[in-house]
């Protein structure tokens, strides 16, 4: 699995429609159509995605189980230096309003058009900041995933609960 596979599964899980075109997924995720195809195949092979009657169906329970128990080990957060970027994890909603800042710089995805200076954290995939800024719901689930990857226990537990609500697992 790759980070973009998880992003694709999350995007599908929060969509209202199950018959989304691969071309539209590629455009909204800022990845190529061929990468979408490869990602769909990997996701199906892992049991996190099923195809039925032309629809892409995410195994939401299995996805949440993976995100809850294995995600932080498979995709550990790579933190870097102070940069301009897009807030993520506890520095972004829906967690930002639930936790008081500890005085440390916020975690951000490096992005030249970002508005916040903070400690860089590598996004799940290259296009994540751009895709997240175009879709607030997608931004929220990616930020929750970053809290799961690198947050403290309380932050992680709340992120898992909120993510379960978002993907209806």
N, CA, C and O of each residue as an XYZ file, in Angstrom:
676
protein
N       0.842     -1.186      0.000
C       0.000      0.000      0.000
C       0.884      1.246      0.000
O       1.997      1.255      0.526
N       0.349      2.273     -0.602
C       1.010      3.567     -0.624
C       0.081      4.588      0.025
O      -1.115      4.345      0.187
N       0.644      5.718      0.388
C      -0.155      6.759      1.016
C      -1.324      7.210      0.166
O      -2.407      7.488      0.681
N      -1.105      7.283     -1.138
C      -2.194      7.719     -2.012
C      -3.328      6.695     -2.051
O      -4.467      7.052     -2.351
N      -3.033      5.431     -1.753
C      -4.088      4.415     -1.687
C      -5.036      4.724     -0.528
O      -6.255      4.629     -0.670
N      -4.469      5.092      0.607
C      -5.284      5.440      1.773
C      -6.095      6.694      1.472
O      -7.277      6.766      1.810
N      -5.465      7.684      0.838
C      -6.176      8.914      0.480
C      -7.340      8.611     -0.459
O      -8.433      9.152     -0.291
N      -7.110      7.755     -1.435
C      -8.162      7.384     -2.377
C      -9.309      6.677     -1.652
O     -10.477      6.973     -1.905
N      -8.986      5.756     -0.765
C     -10.024      5.050     -0.005
C     -10.823      6.018      0.869
O     -12.044      5.903      0.972
N     -10.138      6.961      1.492
C     -10.827      7.953      2.312
C     -11.744      8.821      1.457
O     -12.873      9.118      1.848
N     -11.254      9.222      0.298
C     -12.060     10.047     -0.612
C     -13.327      9.298     -1.013
O     -14.419      9.867     -1.002
N     -13.178      8.020     -1.368
C     -14.339      7.212     -1.731
C     -15.282      7.028     -0.539
O     -16.501      7.063     -0.703
N     -14.731      6.836      0.641
C     -15.545      6.579      1.835
C     -16.394      7.783      2.237
O     -17.473      7.615      2.804
N     -15.920      8.992      1.950
C     -16.684     10.182      2.337
C     -17.576     10.701      1.218
O     -18.345     11.639      1.422
N     -17.478     10.094      0.034
C     -18.321     10.497     -1.098
C     -19.753     10.065     -0.843
O     -19.998      9.054     -0.185
N     -20.684     10.823     -1.357
C     -22.092     10.451     -1.263
C     -22.475      9.446     -2.339
O     -23.455      8.715     -2.195
N     -21.710      9.413     -3.403
C     -22.030      8.514     -4.506
C     -20.974      7.428     -4.625
O     -19.792      7.673     -4.385
N     -21.401      6.228     -4.996
C     -20.456      5.114     -5.113
C     -20.008      4.888     -6.555
O     -19.108      4.085     -6.805
N     -20.624      5.585     -7.496
C     -20.266      5.418     -8.907
C     -19.395      6.586     -9.387
O     -19.649      7.157    -10.448
N     -18.409      6.925     -8.634
C     -17.511      8.011     -9.013
C     -16.544      7.505    -10.083
O     -16.023      6.393     -9.989
N     -16.316      8.326    -11.088
C     -15.420      7.949    -12.178
C     -13.964      8.077    -11.751
O     -13.600      8.976    -10.992
N     -13.146      7.169    -12.248
C     -11.710      7.205    -11.928
C     -11.087      8.518    -12.384
O     -10.197      9.053    -11.723
N     -11.558      9.036    -13.514
C     -11.053     10.311    -14.036
C     -11.313     11.434    -13.032
O     -10.452     12.283    -12.802
N     -12.495     11.432    -12.444
C     -12.834     12.458    -11.455
C     -12.022     12.294    -10.171
O     -11.631     13.278     -9.544
N     -11.773     11.042     -9.788
C     -10.915     10.789     -8.626
C      -9.519     11.348     -8.866
O      -8.941     11.998     -7.995
N      -8.985     11.090    -10.051
C      -7.642     11.568    -10.391
C      -7.571     13.087    -10.283
O      -6.627     13.632     -9.709
N      -8.568     13.762    -10.835
C      -8.582     15.227    -10.799
C      -8.692     15.754     -9.369
O      -8.002     16.704     -9.001
N      -9.550     15.145     -8.573
C      -9.765     15.661     -7.219
C      -8.608     15.339     -6.274
O      -8.385     16.056     -5.299
N      -7.872     14.261     -6.560
C      -6.749     13.872     -5.701
C      -5.399     14.387     -6.202
O      -4.385     14.251     -5.517
N      -5.392     14.977     -7.396
C      -4.158     15.462     -8.011
C      -3.150     14.333     -8.217
O      -1.965     14.475     -7.919
N      -3.649     13.210     -8.734
C      -2.790     12.111     -9.163
C      -3.233     11.703    -10.561
O      -4.346     12.024    -10.977
N      -2.388     11.012    -11.276
C      -2.696     10.638    -12.657
C      -3.748      9.532    -12.699
O      -3.887      8.767    -11.745
N      -4.491      9.447    -13.808
C      -5.469      8.363    -13.957
C      -4.833      6.976    -13.843
O      -5.447      6.057    -13.299
N      -3.619      6.820    -14.346
C      -2.964      5.510    -14.240
C      -2.644      5.179    -12.781
O      -2.727      4.018    -12.381
N      -2.281      6.184    -11.984
C      -2.030      5.962    -10.562
C      -3.325      5.618     -9.824
O      -3.313      4.821     -8.887
N      -4.435      6.213    -10.243
C      -5.731      5.858     -9.649
C      -6.023      4.394     -9.917
O      -6.447      3.663     -9.022
N      -5.796      3.967    -11.151
C      -6.040      2.570    -11.529
C      -5.189      1.617    -10.690
O      -5.690      0.615    -10.181
N      -3.908      1.932    -10.549
C      -3.011      1.093     -9.746
C      -3.438      1.085     -8.276
O      -3.392      0.052     -7.608
N      -3.848      2.241     -7.793
C      -4.269      2.364     -6.404
C      -5.539      1.555     -6.141
O      -5.656      0.893     -5.110
N      -6.482      1.611     -7.073
C      -7.711      0.826     -6.937
C      -7.389     -0.662     -6.892
O      -7.979     -1.414     -6.116
N      -6.449     -1.076     -7.729
C      -6.064     -2.491     -7.774
C      -5.421     -2.914     -6.446
O      -5.775     -3.953     -5.887
N      -4.477     -2.108     -5.942
C      -3.828     -2.433     -4.664
C      -4.850     -2.474     -3.524
O      -4.788     -3.337     -2.649
N      -5.777     -1.539     -3.552
C      -6.792     -1.472     -2.497
C      -7.706     -2.688     -2.530
O      -8.092     -3.207     -1.483
N      -8.052     -3.143     -3.729
C      -8.884     -4.346     -3.862
C      -8.116     -5.579     -3.398
O      -8.673     -6.440     -2.717
N      -6.840     -5.664     -3.765
C      -6.015     -6.810     -3.357
C      -5.859     -6.883     -1.838
O      -5.725     -7.971     -1.277
N      -5.878     -5.737     -1.182
C      -5.724     -5.708      0.277
C      -7.041     -5.980      1.006
O      -7.054     -6.132      2.227
N      -8.135     -6.040      0.269
C      -9.437     -6.282      0.885
C     -10.116     -5.030      1.406
O     -11.155     -5.113      2.062
N      -9.540     -3.873      1.121
C     -10.127     -2.619      1.593
C     -11.119     -2.017      0.605
O     -11.797     -1.039      0.920
N     -11.203     -2.602     -0.594
C     -12.102     -2.098     -1.633
C     -12.689     -3.277     -2.386
O     -11.997     -4.255     -2.667
N     -13.970     -3.177     -2.711
C     -14.653     -4.208     -3.491
C     -15.361     -3.535     -4.656
O     -15.802     -2.391     -4.547
N     -15.466     -4.242     -5.761
C     -16.210     -3.753     -6.914
C     -17.483     -4.581     -7.033
O     -17.428     -5.810     -7.032
N     -18.629     -3.911     -7.135
C     -19.906     -4.608     -7.278
C     -20.837     -3.777     -8.152
O     -21.114     -2.616     -7.849
N     -21.314     -4.374     -9.229
C     -22.255     -3.705    -10.140
C     -21.749     -2.341    -10.603
O     -22.509     -1.373    -10.644
N     -20.480     -2.268    -10.946
C     -19.897     -1.020    -11.431
C     -19.626      0.013    -10.351
O     -19.234      1.139    -10.657
N     -19.827     -0.349     -9.111
C     -19.591      0.578     -8.008
C     -18.330      0.194     -7.244
O     -17.977     -0.980     -7.129
N     -17.672      1.212     -6.731
C     -16.497      1.007     -5.884
C     -16.975      1.094     -4.436
O     -17.469      2.135     -4.003
N     -16.829      0.013     -3.697
C     -17.312     -0.015     -2.310
C     -16.140     -0.212     -1.353
O     -15.440     -1.223     -1.400
N     -15.948      0.763     -0.498
C     -14.885      0.701      0.505
C     -15.346     -0.192      1.652
O     -16.475     -0.075      2.130
N     -14.461     -1.080      2.085
C     -14.718     -1.884      3.282
C     -14.395     -0.967      4.465
O     -13.276     -0.964      4.978
N     -15.378     -0.204      4.879
C     -15.186      0.861      5.867
C     -14.710      0.335      7.219
O     -13.856      0.943      7.864
N     -15.264     -0.790      7.637
C     -14.855     -1.364      8.921
C     -13.376     -1.747      8.883
O     -12.625     -1.439      9.808
N     -12.962     -2.427      7.799
C     -11.561     -2.846      7.675
C     -10.640     -1.636      7.559
O      -9.540     -1.637      8.111
N     -11.088     -0.601      6.840
C     -10.280      0.611      6.703
C     -10.075      1.260      8.071
O      -8.955      1.635      8.418
N     -11.145      1.393      8.842
C     -11.009      2.002     10.169
C     -10.141      1.140     11.081
O      -9.361      1.665     11.875
N     -10.273     -0.169     10.969
C      -9.442     -1.073     11.768
C      -7.960     -0.877     11.434
O      -7.121     -0.810     12.331
N      -7.644     -0.785     10.135
C      -6.257     -0.558      9.728
C      -5.763      0.800     10.226
O      -4.667      0.906     10.775
N      -6.580      1.833     10.030
C      -6.173      3.169     10.455
C      -5.977      3.235     11.969
O      -5.093      3.940     12.454
N      -6.794      2.507     12.705
C      -6.712      2.520     14.170
C      -5.500      1.780     14.708
O      -4.892      2.207     15.690
N      -5.144      0.662     14.064
C      -4.138     -0.219     14.661
C      -2.821     -0.350     13.901
O      -1.802     -0.678     14.507
N      -2.813     -0.106     12.603
C      -1.584     -0.321     11.854
C      -1.023      0.893     11.152
O       0.144      0.913     10.760
N      -1.856      1.905     10.995
C      -1.507      3.073     10.188
C      -0.238      3.775     10.655
O       0.632      4.103      9.848
N      -0.137      4.004     11.960
C       1.015      4.757     12.480
C       2.329      4.001     12.307
O       3.402      4.603     12.337
N       2.246      2.683     12.128
C       3.458      1.883     11.916
C       3.842      1.811     10.442
O       5.026      1.801     10.102
N       2.844      1.761      9.576
C       3.098      1.668      8.135
C       3.440      3.033      7.549
O       4.261      3.134      6.638
N       2.810      4.083      8.074
C       3.033      5.441      7.579
C       3.415      6.373      8.726
O       2.663      7.295      9.041
N       4.574      6.151      9.357
C       4.958      7.034     10.472
C       5.189      8.456      9.960
O       5.647      8.642      8.832
N       4.878      9.455     10.777
C       5.052     10.830     10.317
C       6.529     11.215     10.254
O       7.271     11.037     11.220
N       6.936     11.738      9.119
C       8.308     12.233      8.971
C       8.278     13.732      9.234
O       7.802     14.510      8.407
N       8.793     14.131     10.399
C       8.781     15.544     10.761
C      10.068     16.208     10.305
O      11.131     15.589     10.252
N       9.939     17.493      9.976
C      11.085     18.234      9.474
C      11.250     19.559     10.191
O      11.051     19.665     11.402
N      11.616     20.556      9.423
C      11.934     21.868      9.980
C      10.727     22.808      9.935
O       9.631     22.425      9.524
N      10.958     24.029     10.362
C       9.938     25.067     10.355
C       9.734     25.549      8.924
O      10.678     26.010      8.282
N       8.505     25.443      8.422
C       8.192     25.828      7.040
C       6.807     26.471      6.989
O       6.047     26.446      7.957
N       6.511     27.045      5.830
C       5.165     27.544      5.574
C       4.353     26.388      5.004
O       4.847     25.622      4.177
N       3.107     26.266      5.450
C       2.311     25.166      4.940
C       0.863     25.208      5.366
O       0.333     26.246      5.762
N       0.237     24.045      5.272
C      -1.179     23.863      5.590
C      -1.274     23.108      6.918
O      -0.712     22.020      7.041
N      -1.970     23.658      7.907
C      -2.079     22.985      9.204
C      -2.691     21.591      9.078
O      -3.572     21.359      8.250
N      -2.214     20.676      9.905
C      -2.745     19.317      9.908
C      -2.751     18.762     11.328
O      -2.317     19.432     12.266
N      -3.237     17.559     11.477
C      -3.334     16.874     12.775
C      -4.125     17.740     13.761
O      -5.232     18.173     13.443
N      -3.579     17.996     14.939
C      -4.296     18.754     15.967
C      -4.355     20.245     15.634
O      -5.121     20.978     16.260
N      -3.574     20.703     14.676
C      -3.576     22.112     14.285
C      -4.700     22.432     13.302
O      -4.887     23.592     12.933
N      -5.452     21.410     12.875
C      -6.546     21.598     11.917
C      -7.846     21.069     12.516
O      -7.833     20.226     13.413
N      -8.951     21.572     12.013
C     -10.252     21.037     12.440
C     -10.429     19.650     11.842
O      -9.946     19.386     10.741
N     -11.101     18.781     12.536
C     -11.989     19.008     13.663
C     -11.335     18.913     15.042
O     -12.038     19.004     16.048
N     -10.027     18.734     15.122
C      -9.370     18.588     16.427
C      -8.927     19.916     17.034
O      -8.852     20.040     18.256
N      -8.636     20.898     16.207
C      -8.076     22.161     16.693
C      -8.926     22.783     17.795
O      -8.391     23.260     18.796
N     -10.221     22.782     17.624
C     -11.107     23.416     18.607
C     -11.304     22.563     19.861
O     -11.905     23.022     20.832
N     -10.808     21.338     19.850
C     -11.006     20.435     20.992
C      -9.777     20.315     21.893
O      -9.855     19.753     22.985
N      -8.641     20.847     21.430
C      -7.411     20.753     22.221
C      -6.767     22.127     22.334
O      -6.733     22.886     21.366
N      -6.262     22.438     23.503
C      -5.525     23.678     23.696
C      -4.126     23.510     23.127
O      -3.526     22.443     23.254
N      -3.607     24.549     22.504
C      -2.240     24.501     22.003
C      -1.256     24.388     23.151
O      -1.496     24.902     24.243
N      -0.147     23.712     22.895
C       0.859     23.538     23.948
C       2.016     24.520     23.800
O       3.028     24.403     24.491
N       1.865     25.483     22.901
C       2.912     26.475     22.703
C       3.912     26.109     21.631
O       4.670     26.963     21.170
N       3.925     24.848     21.228
C       4.822     24.422     20.151
C       4.252     24.858     18.810
O       3.041     25.042     18.683
N       5.118     25.028     17.801
C       4.603     25.352     16.465
C       3.683     24.225     15.975
O       3.916     23.058     16.287
N       2.648     24.569     15.216
C       1.725     23.544     14.721
C       2.388     22.658     13.671
O       3.396     23.034     13.072
N       1.814     21.487     13.459
C       2.283     20.617     12.381
C       1.609     21.069     11.092
O       0.406     21.331     11.061
N       2.401     21.155     10.034
C       1.884     21.591      8.734
C       2.429     20.700      7.624
O       3.516     20.133      7.734
N       1.642     20.590      6.547
C       2.163     19.983      5.327
C       2.903     21.084      4.586
O       2.325     22.149      4.368
N       4.138     20.883      4.194
C       4.843     21.920      3.445
C       4.077     22.254      2.164
O       3.744     21.368      1.377
N       3.804     23.539      1.969
C       3.064     23.976      0.785
C       3.328     25.460      0.608
O       3.054     26.254      1.508
N       3.858     25.836     -0.545
C       4.265     27.218     -0.790
C       3.118     28.209     -0.608
O       3.344     29.346     -0.192
N       1.904     27.795     -0.911
C       0.755     28.688     -0.791
C       0.078     28.582      0.576
O      -0.996     29.147      0.785
N       0.702     27.862      1.498
C       0.158     27.729      2.846
C       0.197     29.045      3.591
O       0.931     29.959      3.214
N      -0.587     29.142      4.642
C      -0.713     30.402      5.380
C      -0.148     30.339      6.800
O      -0.165     31.335      7.525
N       0.353     29.165      7.194
C       0.808     28.979      8.575
C       2.249     28.478      8.581
O       2.631     27.633      7.771
N       3.046     29.016      9.513
C       4.399     28.490      9.697
C       4.367     27.475     10.825
O       3.811     27.719     11.896
N       4.974     26.336     10.556
C       4.985     25.294     11.568
C       6.002     24.223     11.241
O       6.780     24.353     10.297
N       5.987     23.170     12.026
C       6.887     22.033     11.825
C       6.336     21.179     10.693
O       5.179     20.758     10.724
N       7.164     20.932      9.707
C       6.689     20.163      8.554
C       6.457     18.704      8.924
O       7.216     18.109      9.689
N       5.403     18.152      8.368
C       5.103     16.736      8.473
C       4.775     16.281      7.052
O       3.976     16.901      6.351
N       5.402     15.202      6.654
C       5.202     14.721      5.291
C       3.759     14.263      5.111
O       3.276     13.430      5.877
N       3.059     14.805      4.093
C       1.685     14.360      3.856
C       1.653     12.921      3.342
O       2.677     12.383      2.920
N       0.486     12.309      3.379
C       0.327     10.931      2.902
C       0.812     10.757      1.471
O       1.382      9.725      1.121
N       0.583     11.767      0.654
C       1.062     11.735     -0.728
C       1.260     13.173     -1.180
O       0.773     14.106     -0.541
N       1.966     13.345     -2.264
C       2.404     14.667     -2.709
C       1.258     15.669     -2.920
O       1.385     16.837     -2.551
N       0.165     15.229     -3.499
C      -0.931     16.143     -3.823
C      -1.892     16.428     -2.686
O      -2.861     17.163     -2.875
N      -1.651     15.870     -1.518
C      -2.597     16.004     -0.399
C      -2.921     17.454     -0.020
O      -4.098     17.775      0.139
N      -1.933     18.342      0.130
C      -2.290     19.710      0.536
C      -3.214     20.399     -0.468
O      -4.190     21.044     -0.086
N      -2.900     20.257     -1.732
C      -3.704     20.896     -2.776
C      -5.112     20.301     -2.820
O      -6.096     21.034     -2.915
N      -5.207     18.976     -2.750
C      -6.510     18.305     -2.778
C      -7.333     18.668     -1.543
O      -8.541     18.886     -1.639
N      -6.686     18.729     -0.398
C      -7.384     19.035      0.851
C      -7.961     20.444      0.843
O      -9.067     20.668      1.336
N      -7.222     21.388      0.288
C      -7.702     22.767      0.266
C      -8.911     22.944     -0.646
O      -9.646     23.922     -0.510
N      -9.128     22.019     -1.568
C     -10.293     22.085     -2.466
C     -11.506     21.346     -1.903
O     -12.611     21.491     -2.425
N     -11.316     20.558     -0.848
C     -12.406     19.745     -0.310
C     -12.297     19.705      1.215
O     -11.521     18.918      1.757
N     -13.065     20.543      1.910
C     -12.961     20.622      3.373
C     -13.185     19.289      4.100
O     -12.522     19.017      5.101
N     -14.094     18.473      3.617
C     -14.359     17.186      4.277
C     -13.155     16.253      4.127
O     -12.792     15.546      5.066
N     -12.541     16.256      2.944
C     -11.346     15.453      2.695
C     -10.195     15.971      3.558
O      -9.430     15.184      4.115
N     -10.076     17.290      3.668
C      -9.054     17.908      4.515
C      -9.203     17.405      5.950
O      -8.219     17.039      6.592
N     -10.435     17.392      6.445
C     -10.676     16.961      7.826
C     -10.237     15.517      8.053
O      -9.605     15.219      9.066
N     -10.563     14.614      7.121
C     -10.189     13.206      7.342
C      -8.680     13.006      7.212
O      -8.111     12.171      7.915
N      -8.025     13.757      6.328
C      -6.562     13.654      6.231
C      -5.900     14.177      7.506
O      -4.928     13.596      7.988
N      -6.429     15.273      8.048
C      -5.882     15.818      9.297
C      -6.083     14.828     10.447
O      -5.196     14.658     11.284
N      -7.244     14.179     10.486
C      -7.486     13.159     11.508
C      -6.491     12.013     11.368
O      -5.992     11.491     12.366
N      -6.204     11.626     10.133
C      -5.226     10.554      9.899
C      -3.844     10.955     10.397
O      -3.115     10.128     10.945
N      -3.481     12.218     10.208
C      -2.180     12.671     10.707
C      -2.139     12.658     12.234
O      -1.091     12.393     12.824
N      -3.268     12.940     12.872
C      -3.323     12.854     14.337
C      -3.164     11.404     14.783
O      -2.559     11.134     15.821
N      -3.700     10.481     14.008
C      -3.529      9.058     14.320
C      -2.070      8.659     14.127
O      -1.517      7.906     14.929
N      -1.451      9.163     13.066
C      -0.055      8.809     12.776
C       0.899      9.309     13.842
O       1.834      8.601     14.216
N       0.677     10.520     14.338
C       1.700     11.097     15.207
C       1.212     11.775     16.462
O       1.999     12.409     17.165
N      -0.068     11.658     16.762
C      -0.606     12.342     17.930
C      -0.386     11.588     19.228
O       0.020     10.426     19.243
N      -0.668     12.287     20.314
C      -0.641     11.658     21.633
C      -1.853     10.734     21.757
O      -2.757     10.775     20.923
N      -1.867      9.921     22.777
C      -2.924      8.913     22.939
C      -4.318      9.528     22.912
O      -5.195      9.034     22.202
N      -4.535     10.589     23.667
C      -5.857     11.225     23.709
C      -6.257     11.770     22.344
O      -7.403     11.624     21.921
N      -5.306     12.398     21.661
C      -5.565     12.941     20.327
C      -5.874     11.818     19.344
O      -6.805     11.912     18.544
N      -5.085     10.766     19.417
C      -5.270      9.612     18.528
C      -6.638      8.970     18.738
O      -7.346      8.671     17.776
N      -7.001      8.761     19.989
C      -8.284      8.125     20.287
C      -9.466      8.952     19.786
O     -10.412      8.403     19.222
N      -9.416     10.267     19.987
C     -10.494     11.123     19.491
C     -10.491     11.141     17.965
O     -11.555     11.124     17.347
N      -9.321     11.176     17.358
C      -9.233     11.164     15.892
C      -9.850      9.888     15.323
O     -10.549      9.939     14.311
N      -9.600      8.755     15.956
C     -10.177      7.484     15.500
C     -11.697      7.528     15.609
O     -12.404      7.094     14.700
N     -12.192      8.050     16.720
C     -13.650      8.151     16.907
C     -14.279      9.051     15.842
O     -15.279      8.683     15.226
N     -13.695     10.225     15.630
C     -14.235     11.163     14.647
C     -14.118     10.619     13.230
O     -15.018     10.807     12.411
N     -13.014      9.947     12.942
C     -12.835      9.363     11.613
C     -13.872      8.272     11.363
O     -14.413      8.167     10.263
N     -14.148      7.467     12.376
C     -15.192      6.449     12.253
C     -16.537      7.066     11.915
O     -17.294      6.522     11.112
N     -16.832      8.206     12.532
C     -18.078      8.915     12.224
C     -18.078      9.438     10.791
O     -19.094      9.357     10.101
N     -16.952      9.970     10.344
C     -16.860     10.545      8.997
C     -17.005      9.501      7.896
O     -17.646      9.752      6.875
N     -16.409      8.332      8.108
C     -16.470      7.311      7.049
C     -17.595      6.310      7.297
O     -17.737      5.327      6.569
N     -18.388      6.571      8.326
C     -19.546      5.721      8.636
C     -19.169      4.269      8.852
O     -19.828      3.368      8.331
N     -18.111      4.035      9.618
C     -17.674      2.652      9.868
C     -18.387      2.080     11.073
O     -18.153      0.929     11.441
